[in-house]
Amino acid sequence: MPAITRMASLQKSCAAILPAIFKSCDVMNFEGGQLVLSMPNAALATKLKQQLPKLQERLVQDGWQVNAIRIKVQVGKNYVVPPTPRGS
C-alpha cells in the first residue's frame, strides 16, 4: 500500500506544478530516481517536454529525488477535450 500512496502523492505534486493544459498527465512509474509520465498524444508530450526542467526542479525542492523524467505517449488512452461554449 505505501507504493500506491507514494504514487498518488507524486501525481498530486505534478498536478500542482504543471499548468492546467497537462491535467491528462499521469505518473506511470517512479523507480531509481527516474519518473515516467504518460500523455494522451504527441502534441501534448512535446509541450510537456518544455516544462520538464521546471517540473524536475520543483519536485526536487518538494523532496522528491527525481534525477530524470521520461514521457510516454499512450495513444489508446481515452482523453476527451470538453467542448468550449460558444457565445450566442
Stockholm file with secondary structure:
# STOCKHOLM 1.0

chainA/1-88         MPAITRMASLQKSCAAILPAIFKSCDVMNFEGGQLVLSMPNAALATKLKQQLPKLQERLVQDGWQVNAIRIKVQVGKNYVVPPTPRGS
#=GR chainA/1-88 SS CHHHHHHHHHHHHHHHHSCGGGTTCEEEEEETTEEEEEESSHHHHHHHHHHHHHHHHHHHHTTCCCCEEEEEECTTSCCCCCCCCCCC
#=GC SS_cons        CHHHHHHHHHHHHHHHHSCGGGTTCEEEEEETTEEEEEESSHHHHHHHHHHHHHHHHHHHHTTCCCCEEEEEECTTSCCCCCCCCCCC
//
